[in-house]
């Protein structure tokens, strides 16, 4: 079984669905540079902090972002370990397809033909 499926982590379907939104992808990109509050995350967007908070909630529910309390602040942090599970799944798929395409190429060129 591929390692990404054997390891508990984010639900792949909900994580990929969350990352299908360009605002959420931009939030993840911003969080790769460090923790930020919802207000800080909202700065480059023409969206309300409530809309950004909704996007953060989606990322939290799928396991890619966590939020903690620091007094009155609630900074968000990217869970890079969970993001790397998505990368591992993609890499597993890429390897599997590369192997299939290599086998097809060998078959078509006669390199792998049984004689």
Backbone as ProteinMPNN parsed JSONL, in Angstrom:
{"seq_chain_A": "XXXXXXXXXXXXXXXXXXXXXXXXXXXXXXXXXXXXXXXXXXXXXXXXXXXXXXXXXXXXXXXXXXXXXXXXXXXXXXXXXXXXXXXXXXXXXXXXXXXXXXXXXXXXXXXXXXX", "coords_chain_A": {"N_chain_A": [[0.856, -1.182, 0.0], [0.588, 2.248, -0.815], [2.595, 4.652, 0.883], [1.383, 7.104, 1.556], [-1.287, 6.535, 1.823], [-1.363, 4.789, 3.905], [-0.689, 6.214, 6.101], [-2.102, 8.081, 8.718], [-3.781, 11.135, 8.124], [-4.553, 14.143, 6.387], [-7.788, 14.112, 4.867], [-7.698, 13.07, 1.673], [-9.471, 13.709, -0.443], [-10.958, 15.943, 0.557], [-8.856, 17.689, 1.074], [-7.659, 18.089, -1.471], [-9.89, 19.17, -2.739], [-10.199, 21.508, -1.261], [-7.87, 22.831, -1.998], [-8.464, 23.373, -4.571], [-9.525, 25.842, -4.845], [-8.587, 29.099, -5.767], [-8.104, 31.191, -3.911], [-7.688, 29.834, -1.501], [-5.426, 28.376, -2.197], [-3.646, 30.497, -2.47], [-3.604, 31.383, 0.173], [-2.393, 29.193, 1.431], [0.093, 29.337, 0.168], [0.947, 31.832, 1.165], [1.127, 31.158, 3.902], [3.29, 29.478, 3.883], [5.414, 31.105, 4.262], [5.299, 31.779, 6.887], [3.547, 32.036, 10.079], [0.3, 33.612, 10.343], [-2.294, 35.947, 11.099], [-5.885, 35.973, 10.567], [-6.615, 38.528, 9.744], [-4.162, 39.487, 8.752], [-3.81, 37.671, 6.695], [-5.887, 38.446, 5.073], [-5.137, 40.869, 3.973], [-3.919, 41.155, 1.235], [-6.108, 40.672, -0.365], [-9.256, 41.442, -1.941], [-11.315, 40.902, -0.142], [-13.504, 40.278, 2.621], [-12.511, 40.033, 6.091], [-14.11, 38.059, 7.224], [-14.75, 36.415, 5.045], [-12.209, 35.445, 4.42], [-11.735, 34.126, 6.8], [-13.609, 32.078, 6.551], [-12.442, 30.628, 4.423], [-10.069, 29.861, 5.698], [-11.182, 28.215, 7.628], [-12.085, 26.077, 6.047], [-9.62, 25.07, 5.193], [-8.626, 24.36, 7.693], [-10.439, 22.34, 8.501], [-9.85, 20.312, 6.696], [-7.374, 19.626, 7.494], [-5.019, 20.967, 6.784], [-4.284, 23.399, 7.843], [-3.706, 24.903, 10.998], [-5.009, 26.597, 13.88], [-4.243, 28.687, 16.613], [-4.542, 30.033, 19.95], [-3.223, 33.079, 21.05], [-3.265, 35.021, 23.427], [-5.228, 37.651, 22.519], [-4.923, 37.219, 19.885], [-5.203, 35.016, 17.029], [-3.302, 33.2, 15.483], [-2.668, 31.573, 12.352], [-1.316, 28.527, 11.185], [0.488, 26.749, 8.794], [0.223, 23.323, 8.218], [2.696, 21.725, 7.395], [3.559, 19.107, 7.372], [1.226, 17.69, 6.824], [0.629, 18.706, 4.328], [2.754, 17.672, 2.931], [2.012, 15.03, 2.782], [0.12, 15.042, 0.779], [1.743, 15.667, -1.359], [3.338, 13.386, -1.379], [1.427, 11.48, -2.135], [0.864, 12.38, -4.74], [3.404, 12.036, -5.885], [3.608, 9.229, -5.677], [1.591, 8.492, -7.496], [2.649, 9.58, -9.847], [5.003, 8.057, -10.15], [3.873, 5.498, -10.507], [2.49, 5.861, -12.948], [4.624, 6.564, -14.601], [6.034, 4.131, -14.577], [4.132, 2.487, -15.848], [3.979, 3.721, -18.366], [6.625, 3.393, -19.224], [6.692, 0.591, -19.424], [4.82, 0.237, -21.449], [6.124, 1.558, -23.544], [8.359, -0.122, -23.831], [7.056, -2.444, -24.652], [5.943, -1.587, -27.095], [8.2, -0.956, -28.592], [9.394, -3.338, -28.766], [11.374, -4.1, -27.01], [10.678, -5.366, -24.665], [9.429, -7.625, -25.46], [8.364, -10.994, -25.45], [10.032, -13.702, -26.809]], "CA_chain_A": [[0.0, 0.0, 0.0], [1.392, 3.461, -0.828], [2.794, 5.213, 2.212], [0.484, 8.212, 1.842], [-2.594, 6.017, 2.195], [-1.219, 4.049, 5.144], [-0.416, 7.161, 7.176], [-3.241, 8.958, 8.985], [-3.503, 12.52, 7.781], [-5.726, 14.824, 5.846], [-8.616, 13.415, 3.901], [-7.19, 13.523, 0.373], [-10.525, 14.34, -1.236], [-11.276, 17.284, 1.049], [-7.667, 18.539, 0.933], [-7.54, 18.5, -2.869], [-11.023, 20.058, -3.027], [-9.878, 22.805, -0.648], [-6.821, 23.47, -2.789], [-9.016, 23.712, -5.882], [-9.908, 27.248, -4.821], [-7.38, 29.921, -5.883], [-7.862, 31.957, -2.687], [-7.097, 28.926, -0.515], [-4.04, 28.111, -2.617], [-2.864, 31.689, -2.13], [-3.425, 31.375, 1.624], [-1.366, 28.189, 1.728], [1.363, 29.915, -0.275], [1.334, 32.855, 2.147], [1.488, 30.516, 5.167], [4.615, 28.85, 3.779], [6.39, 32.101, 4.727], [5.189, 31.93, 8.334], [2.222, 32.166, 10.666], [-0.391, 34.884, 10.102], [-3.683, 36.033, 11.553], [-6.85, 36.119, 9.477], [-6.491, 39.903, 9.251], [-2.947, 39.568, 7.931], [-4.058, 36.894, 5.476], [-6.879, 39.157, 4.246], [-4.583, 42.121, 3.43], [-3.759, 41.308, -0.222], [-7.332, 40.308, -1.081], [-10.416, 42.315, -1.884], [-12.307, 40.076, 0.55], [-13.642, 40.63, 4.032], [-11.888, 39.066, 6.998], [-15.035, 36.939, 7.415], [-14.586, 35.514, 3.899], [-10.92, 34.774, 4.61], [-11.942, 33.21, 7.926], [-14.29, 30.904, 5.988], [-11.434, 29.857, 3.687], [-9.182, 29.263, 6.703], [-11.953, 27.119, 8.22], [-12.04, 24.942, 5.11], [-8.262, 24.517, 5.279], [-8.511, 23.722, 9.012], [-11.227, 21.097, 8.534], [-9.204, 19.251, 5.913], [-6.131, 19.287, 8.173], [-3.842, 21.629, 6.228], [-3.968, 24.593, 8.625], [-4.159, 24.907, 12.389], [-5.094, 27.922, 14.485], [-4.066, 28.628, 18.063], [-4.782, 31.307, 20.652], [-2.115, 33.774, 21.708], [-3.961, 36.19, 23.961], [-6.368, 37.998, 21.66], [-4.588, 36.84, 18.501], [-5.401, 33.613, 16.65], [-2.507, 32.981, 14.274], [-2.825, 30.342, 11.573], [-0.048, 27.892, 10.825], [0.398, 25.689, 7.796], [0.69, 22.02, 8.676], [3.515, 21.277, 6.261], [3.6, 17.644, 7.382], [0.025, 17.226, 6.142], [0.782, 19.082, 2.926], [3.707, 16.745, 2.316], [1.297, 13.78, 2.486], [-0.476, 15.222, -0.55], [2.864, 15.579, -2.294], [3.712, 11.969, -1.445], [0.414, 10.8, -2.94], [1.1, 12.781, -6.128], [4.634, 11.36, -6.319], [3.264, 7.81, -5.862], [0.846, 8.382, -8.753], [3.576, 9.877, -10.935], [5.86, 6.877, -10.322], [3.074, 4.409, -11.066], [2.241, 6.144, -14.362], [5.906, 6.457, -15.303], [6.296, 2.7, -14.752], [3.201, 1.982, -16.877], [4.377, 4.253, -19.668], [7.881, 2.722, -19.591], [6.337, -0.765, -19.852], [4.17, 0.364, -22.756], [7.166, 1.877, -24.512], [9.132, -1.348, -24.069], [6.209, -3.344, -25.437], [5.77, -1.067, -28.443], [9.472, -0.986, -29.312], [9.85, -4.722, -28.852], [12.415, -4.362, -26.025], [10.177, -6.237, -23.608], [8.634, -8.695, -26.067], [8.804, -12.38, -25.207], [10.212, -14.367, -28.105]], "C_chain_A": [[0.895, 1.235, 0.0], [1.439, 4.088, 0.55], [1.796, 6.316, 2.541], [-0.901, 7.732, 2.245], [-2.531, 5.279, 3.522], [-1.044, 4.976, 6.337], [-1.651, 8.003, 7.438], [-2.867, 10.402, 8.675], [-4.74, 13.163, 7.23], [-6.501, 13.898, 4.923], [-8.216, 13.946, 2.531], [-8.254, 14.255, -0.435], [-10.801, 15.762, -0.761], [-10.074, 18.218, 0.917], [-7.512, 19.007, -0.51], [-8.693, 19.421, -3.268], [-10.747, 21.452, -2.464], [-8.857, 23.548, -1.495], [-7.271, 23.791, -4.211], [-9.419, 25.175, -5.972], [-8.656, 28.122, -4.856], [-7.084, 30.753, -4.633], [-7.192, 31.061, -1.645], [-5.674, 28.544, -0.9], [-3.144, 29.288, -2.271], [-2.625, 31.769, -0.621], [-2.359, 30.37, 2.037], [0.003, 28.714, 1.335], [1.846, 30.961, 0.72], [1.807, 32.209, 3.449], [2.801, 29.741, 5.09], [5.702, 29.804, 4.256], [6.329, 32.317, 6.236], [3.751, 32.112, 8.775], [1.636, 33.542, 10.377], [-1.791, 34.812, 10.68], [-4.597, 36.144, 10.335], [-6.771, 37.521, 8.891], [-5.282, 40.078, 8.361], [-3.129, 38.805, 6.623], [-4.984, 37.627, 4.523], [-6.285, 40.355, 3.512], [-4.477, 42.17, 1.904], [-5.029, 41.047, -1.031], [-8.388, 41.402, -0.965], [-11.581, 41.502, -1.316], [-12.372, 40.525, 2.0], [-12.87, 39.623, 4.888], [-12.793, 37.853, 7.255], [-14.911, 35.925, 6.272], [-13.269, 34.748, 4.021], [-11.028, 33.766, 5.741], [-12.646, 31.932, 7.454], [-13.29, 30.013, 5.248], [-10.467, 29.163, 4.644], [-9.889, 28.068, 7.357], [-11.953, 25.882, 7.341], [-10.674, 24.268, 5.182], [-8.02, 23.838, 6.625], [-9.219, 22.373, 9.026], [-10.575, 19.968, 7.74], [-7.807, 18.93, 6.453], [-4.881, 19.987, 7.674], [-3.392, 22.852, 7.027], [-4.454, 24.364, 10.058], [-4.146, 26.337, 12.9], [-4.931, 27.754, 15.987], [-4.354, 30.005, 18.652], [-3.486, 31.797, 21.275], [-2.69, 35.073, 22.242], [-5.19, 36.47, 23.118], [-6.123, 37.642, 20.197], [-4.877, 35.361, 18.284], [-4.621, 33.335, 15.364], [-2.776, 31.604, 13.659], [-1.437, 29.823, 11.222], [-0.329, 26.788, 9.815], [0.932, 24.397, 8.401], [1.431, 21.374, 7.504], [3.605, 19.759, 6.215], [2.395, 17.064, 6.659], [0.072, 17.548, 4.652], [1.731, 18.116, 2.223], [3.063, 15.391, 2.035], [0.618, 13.857, 1.117], [0.597, 15.091, -1.629], [3.309, 14.134, -2.473], [2.721, 11.2, -2.309], [0.607, 11.116, -4.42], [2.341, 12.079, -6.673], [4.399, 9.872, -6.552], [2.538, 7.6, -7.193], [1.757, 8.611, -9.952], [4.469, 8.668, -11.216], [5.1, 5.722, -10.967], [2.83, 4.627, -12.556], [3.531, 6.109, -15.173], [6.249, 4.999, -15.569], [5.406, 2.115, -15.85], [3.611, 2.46, -18.267], [5.694, 3.642, -20.148], [7.598, 1.315, -20.098], [5.667, -0.732, -21.222], [5.2, 0.657, -23.833], [8.003, 0.643, -24.845], [8.345, -2.317, -24.92], [6.122, -2.884, -26.893], [7.067, -1.105, -29.252], [10.029, -2.397, -29.434], [10.939, -5.064, -27.852], [11.963, -5.349, -24.966], [9.392, -7.403, -24.148], [9.238, -10.049, -25.74], [8.906, -13.066, -26.557], [10.452, -15.825, -27.916]], "O_chain_A": [[1.873, 1.273, 0.745], [0.458, 4.064, 1.294], [1.399, 6.452, 3.698], [-1.622, 8.449, 2.94], [-3.55, 5.155, 4.202], [-1.235, 4.552, 7.477], [-2.208, 8.584, 6.507], [-1.744, 10.827, 8.946], [-5.857, 12.772, 7.568], [-5.931, 13.015, 4.282], [-8.374, 15.135, 2.255], [-7.981, 15.291, -1.04], [-10.873, 16.685, -1.571], [-10.248, 19.412, 0.673], [-7.262, 20.187, -0.755], [-8.497, 20.352, -4.049], [-11.029, 22.456, -3.117], [-8.968, 24.758, -1.687], [-6.53, 24.415, -4.97], [-9.633, 25.69, -7.069], [-7.747, 27.912, -4.054], [-5.917, 30.996, -4.328], [-6.242, 31.478, -0.983], [-4.811, 28.403, -0.034], [-2.01, 29.1, -1.83], [-1.549, 32.182, -0.189], [-1.521, 30.659, 2.891], [0.969, 28.557, 2.082], [3.023, 30.977, 1.082], [2.788, 32.663, 4.039], [3.366, 29.384, 6.124], [6.794, 29.366, 4.617], [7.208, 32.965, 6.805], [2.854, 32.314, 7.957], [2.367, 34.514, 10.189], [-2.396, 33.742, 10.742], [-4.138, 36.379, 9.218], [-6.849, 37.689, 7.674], [-5.359, 40.743, 7.328], [-2.659, 39.239, 5.572], [-4.888, 37.459, 3.307], [-6.862, 40.816, 2.528], [-4.914, 43.157, 1.314], [-5.022, 41.186, -2.254], [-8.4, 42.18, -0.011], [-12.661, 41.42, -1.902], [-11.414, 41.081, 2.536], [-12.61, 38.5, 4.456], [-12.3, 36.748, 7.479], [-14.961, 34.717, 6.504], [-13.217, 33.546, 3.757], [-10.473, 32.671, 5.653], [-12.316, 30.835, 7.905], [-13.289, 28.795, 5.423], [-10.09, 28.011, 4.425], [-9.267, 27.036, 7.61], [-11.834, 24.762, 7.839], [-10.583, 23.042, 5.226], [-7.292, 22.848, 6.695], [-8.669, 21.38, 9.504], [-10.733, 18.796, 8.082], [-7.129, 18.051, 5.921], [-3.779, 19.639, 8.098], [-2.248, 23.29, 6.902], [-5.476, 23.717, 10.29], [-3.383, 27.178, 12.425], [-5.426, 26.787, 16.566], [-4.401, 31.006, 17.937], [-2.758, 31.05, 21.928], [-2.61, 36.109, 21.583], [-6.086, 35.633, 23.012], [-7.025, 37.757, 19.368], [-4.81, 34.556, 19.213], [-5.207, 33.245, 14.285], [-3.066, 30.628, 14.351], [-0.508, 30.597, 10.993], [-1.263, 26.002, 9.97], [1.99, 24.397, 9.03], [0.868, 20.592, 6.738], [3.715, 19.18, 5.134], [2.516, 16.06, 5.957], [-0.385, 16.764, 3.82], [1.532, 17.783, 1.054], [3.513, 14.671, 1.143], [0.549, 12.866, 0.39], [0.375, 14.481, -2.674], [3.621, 13.707, -3.585], [3.119, 10.367, -3.123], [0.524, 10.221, -5.261], [2.329, 11.581, -7.799], [4.923, 9.306, -7.511], [2.829, 6.654, -7.926], [1.648, 7.913, -10.96], [4.672, 8.295, -12.371], [5.615, 5.052, -11.862], [2.948, 3.69, -13.346], [3.524, 5.666, -16.322], [6.703, 4.66, -16.662], [5.872, 1.337, -16.683], [3.591, 1.69, -19.228], [5.865, 3.399, -21.342], [8.19, 0.882, -21.087], [5.931, -1.592, -22.062], [5.157, 0.071, -24.915], [8.316, 0.396, -26.009], [8.902, -2.949, -25.818], [6.217, -3.697, -27.812], [7.028, -1.268, -30.472], [11.021, -2.621, -30.128], [11.401, -6.205, -27.828], [12.78, -6.094, -24.425], [8.744, -8.114, -23.379], [10.456, -10.226, -25.751], [7.971, -13.016, -27.356], [10.626, -16.554, -28.893]]}, "name": "protein", "num_of_chains": 1, "seq": "XXXXXXXXXXXXXXXXXXXXXXXXXXXXXXXXXXXXXXXXXXXXXXXXXXXXXXXXXXXXXXXXXXXXXXXXXXXXXXXXXXXXXXXXXXXXXXXXXXXXXXXXXXXXXXXXXXX"}
